[in-house]
Amino acid sequence: MIKLVVFDLDNVIIDGEAIDEIGKLVDVQEQIAEITEKAMNGDLDFETSIKERVKLLEGASVEDIKKLSNEMKLMDGAEEAIKGLKDNGYEVAVISGSFDLIADPLKEKLNLDYLYTNKLEEKDGKLTGEVSGPLVEGSKADVLNDIIENNDISIEECIAVGDGANDISMIEIAQIGIAFNAKPAVKEVADIVLEEKNLKEVLNIITDLNSEATEEATEEATEEATEEATEEDKNPEKDSKTKSKKSKKDALPEVDFDLAPTPEGVRKQKDEREEIIAKIADEREEFNKIAKEQRKIRDELNNDLKENLKLAIELRDNRNEVNKSVEEAKKLRDNVNDELKKLEWSSGRRDRLKLENEIKKIDKIIETRVLDIKKENQLVKNANDLRKQLMDIQEDEKIKEEAQKLKKISEDHHANVVELSTQAQDYHEKMLNYFRKTDEIRTEADEAHKKFVEARKAASSKHEEFKVVLSEIHVINKELGTNKSKRRKSEKQANTKKNREEKEKAQDIFEKFKHGKKLTTEELLLLQKHDIG
């Protein structure tokens, strides 16, 4: 018996993605939509995607988001479906990675019993770009388990309805999972797939499912099939009512089955099919075991993937922070170098360099060219005059001392740049290693999921075979039950005839006794049996 129905919010209760609409308020909808698509298809883990998307919302007005909440369109049939469920005694929950500012008004409007969402952090009426809540790091399965642990509900009494990759965890553990206008990954694990975007279809399915009685366990059905068949012959009307309550999902198929012409042949057919059904049950159980193992492997790998990705992102953030420090250190170093250059020029260094360059030019001409004596003497005189001027230039000792200090500061800043750059490179290399490891784990997790789906499909196929053979056993048991009933009826008729004949004979014996005839012991016992005389 279903007690709790759990819905996702975005694209299920509301017709759209709340975060995409909020993104339009700050003109980042395209970047957000791209990240959302990756997350819904399972290409990006939800924690990373939600943090990256919310970071883009920094500065959005809280007041504008509250207005947006009132304007968001509900999915067709949402109000009717939830009202119908509530009227029929079901509890209704919404578990969503969406946000409190959008979802909170819906709790009262739709009369929801439970609402779990994430919280957009705000300051001074603006979003800070941070997000918190049970579905940032946790899964929807975790939240659903919390609900059932704190209330009088079991997981077998739950239905989960969702459309995206982050709904898979709750769809898998619920008794019935419904994929509503969903992504391919969700359809693979769901029990029921709905393509029409109208939640009244969900209401119709849930109403049908819960109005039908669960079929007896297949083992019990096999053991009691003969008794049921006999009861069906006696009470065909009762049988019709019982069948109408059986689950559509597990109802036995009709079979075109030729019975053997003799009771012995029919019993042999039963023995053969009981051997077959036992083998099929073992094969089905083996596939279910494989599916369970692969799901466990996949979930463990996904947890490892999540942890690796978290570490990679932390390293990336650390690298980016250090790179910011590198740029700041470079800026400080370059500023000091600019000051140093200005100081050196103001101390007379520019004039000294100019004179030194002129002297070098003259010396080079004298050394490399063939000159007449007059020209050469003139160049030598010019060089000596320049050297004399050079000796007369005195550097300001105070400025020189200040320049030395600036050089030391510049060298310290440069050393800091080198140290920080090395640290950033170390973070970068470690980050790349974690991202590579994440890709490897994702490949393994995808392979485990593929094997899980294959095993689950194989188990379902074996279950269908099981039902066909079980249906044949029902036909056989019904025939055996009918033969047994006919045999009992025939025996009863024979006994009735024998009893009537004995009674007539006893009447004749009594007449003999009344006329003084002596009776044998056998005749006396016959009179006693029929209470005559």
Residue pairs with C-beta under 8 A, 6 or more apart in sequence:
1 157
1 210
2 90
2 157
2 158
2 159
2 175
2 176
2 206
2 209
2 210
3 90
3 91
3 153
3 157
3 158
4 90
4 91
4 92
4 93
4 147
4 148
4 153
4 157
4 158
4 159
5 85
5 90
5 91
5 92
5 93
5 158
5 159
5 161
5 202
5 206
6 92
6 93
6 94
6 95
6 144
6 147
6 158
6 159
6 160
6 161
6 170
6 174
7 13
7 92
7 93
7 94
7 95
7 161
7 162
8 94
8 95
8 96
8 140
8 161
8 162
8 163
8 164
8 167
8 180
9 18
9 94
9 96
9 98
9 102
9 103
9 106
9 117
10 16
10 17
10 18
10 19
10 96
10 97
10 98
10 163
10 164
11 17
11 75
11 163
11 164
11 181
12 75
12 161
12 162
12 163
12 180
12 199
13 74
13 75
13 78
13 94
13 106
13 110
13 199
14 72
14 73
14 74
14 75
14 78
14 102
14 106
15 72
15 73
15 74
15 75
15 76
15 197
16 72
16 73
17 33
17 36
18 72
18 98
18 99
18 102
18 103
19 32
19 36
19 53
19 54
19 57
19 98
19 99
20 29
20 32
20 33
20 36
21 29
21 68
21 72
22 57
22 60
22 65
22 68
22 99
22 102
23 29
23 31
23 32
23 33
23 53
23 56
23 57
25 60
25 61
25 64
25 65
25 68
26 56
26 57
26 58
26 59
26 60
28 56
28 57
31 56
32 53
32 56
35 44
35 49
35 52
35 53
36 49
36 53
38 44
38 49
39 45
39 46
39 49
39 50
39 164
39 165
39 166
40 163
40 164
40 165
40 166
40 183
41 165
41 183
41 185
42 165
42 168
42 183
42 185
45 302
45 305
45 306
45 309
46 97
46 135
46 165
46 166
47 136
47 137
47 306
47 310
48 309
48 310
48 313
50 97
50 118
50 131
50 135
50 136
51 131
51 136
54 120
54 127
54 129
54 130
54 131
55 129
55 130
56 129
57 120
57 127
57 129
58 126
58 127
58 128
58 129
59 126
59 127
59 129
60 126
60 127
61 125
61 126
62 101
62 120
62 122
62 125
62 126
62 127
63 125
65 101
65 102
65 120
65 127
66 101
68 102
69 101
69 102
69 104
69 105
70 105
72 102
75 197
75 198
75 199
76 197
76 198
76 199
76 200
77 198
77 199
77 200
77 201
77 202
77 203
78 110
78 199
79 110
80 199
80 200
80 203
81 199
81 200
81 202
81 203
82 92
82 110
82 111
82 112
82 199
83 111
84 200
84 203
84 207
85 92
85 203
85 206
86 92
86 111
88 207
88 210
90 206
91 113
91 114
91 153
92 110
92 111
92 112
92 113
92 114
93 112
93 113
93 114
93 115
93 116
93 144
93 147
94 103
94 106
94 107
94 112
94 114
94 115
94 116
94 117
95 114
95 116
95 135
95 140
95 143
95 144
95 170
96 103
96 116
96 117
96 135
97 117
97 118
97 135
97 136
97 140
97 166
98 117
98 118
99 117
99 118
99 119
99 120
99 131
100 117
100 118
100 119
100 120
100 133
101 120
102 117
103 115
103 117
104 115
104 117
106 112
106 115
107 115
114 147
116 133
116 134
116 135
116 143
117 133
117 135
118 131
118 132
118 133
118 134
118 135
118 136
119 131
119 132
119 133
120 127
120 131
121 127
121 128
121 129
121 130
121 131
121 132
122 128
134 142
134 143
135 143
135 166
139 166
139 169
139 170
140 160
140 162
140 166
140 167
140 169
140 170
141 169
141 170
141 172
141 173
142 169
143 170
144 155
144 158
144 160
144 170
144 173
144 174
145 155
145 173
147 153
148 154
148 155
148 157
148 158
155 173
155 174
155 175
156 175
157 175
158 174
158 175
158 176
159 174
159 175
159 176
159 177
159 178
159 206
159 209
160 167
160 170
160 171
160 173
160 174
160 176
160 177
160 178
161 178
161 180
161 202
162 168
162 170
162 171
162 177
162 178
162 179
162 180
162 182
162 186
163 179
163 180
163 181
163 182
163 183
163 186
164 182
164 183
164 186
165 183
165 185
165 186
167 182
167 186
168 185
168 186
168 189
170 177
171 177
171 178
171 179
171 186
171 189
171 190
172 189
172 295
176 191
176 192
176 209
177 189
177 190
177 191
177 192
178 190
178 191
178 192
178 193
178 194
178 202
178 205
179 186
179 187
179 190
179 192
179 193
179 194
180 194
180 197
180 199
180 202
181 194
181 195
181 196
181 197
182 190
182 193
187 193
188 453
189 453
189 456
191 249
192 205
194 201
194 202
194 205
208 248
209 247
209 248
209 249
211 245
212 245
212 246
212 247
212 248
213 242
213 245
213 246
213 247
214 247
214 250
215 221
215 246
215 247
215 250
215 251
215 252
216 224
218 281
218 466
218 467
218 470
221 228
221 470
221 474
222 274
222 277
222 470
222 473
225 473
225 474
225 477
225 478
226 477
226 480
226 481
226 484
227 481
228 474
228 477
229 474
229 477
229 478
229 479
229 480
229 481
229 482
230 481
230 482
230 484
230 485
231 238
231 239
232 239
232 478
233 478
233 481
233 482
233 485
250 467
252 467
252 470
252 471
252 474
253 464
253 467
253 468
253 471
254 471
255 468
255 471
255 472
255 475
257 471
257 472
257 475
259 265
259 266
259 269
259 475
259 476
259 479
260 266
260 268
260 269
263 480
263 483
266 476
266 479
266 480
266 483
267 480
269 472
269 476
270 473
270 476
270 477
270 480
273 469
273 472
273 473
273 476
274 473
276 469
277 466
277 469
277 470
277 473
280 462
280 465
280 466
280 469
281 466
283 462
284 459
284 462
284 463
284 466
287 455
287 456
287 458
287 459
287 462
288 455
288 459
290 451
290 455
291 452
291 455
291 456
291 459
294 448
294 449
294 451
294 452
294 455
295 448
295 452
297 448
298 445
298 448
298 449
298 452
301 441
301 444
301 445
301 448
302 445
304 441
305 438
305 441
305 442
305 445
308 434
308 437
308 438
308 441
309 434
309 435
309 438
311 434
312 431
312 434
312 435
312 438
315 427
315 428
315 430
315 431
315 434
316 427
316 431
318 427
319 424
319 427
319 428
319 431
322 420
322 423
322 424
322 427
323 424
325 420
326 417
326 420
326 421
326 424
329 413
329 416
329 417
329 420
330 413
330 417
332 413
333 410
333 413
333 414
333 416
333 417
336 406
336 409
336 410
336 413
337 410
339 406
340 403
340 406
340 407
340 410
343 399
343 402
343 403
343 406
344 350
344 403
346 399
347 395
347 396
347 399
347 400
347 403
348 393
348 394
348 395
348 396
349 395
351 393
352 390
352 393
352 395
355 386
355 389
355 390
355 393
356 390
358 386
359 383
359 386
359 387
359 390
362 379
362 382
362 383
362 386
363 383
365 371
365 379
366 376
366 379
366 380
366 383
371 379
502 526
502 529
502 530
503 530
503 532
505 526
506 526
506 527
506 529
506 530
506 532
507 532
509 519
509 523
509 526
509 527
510 527
510 532
510 533
512 519
513 519
513 527
513 533
519 527
527 533
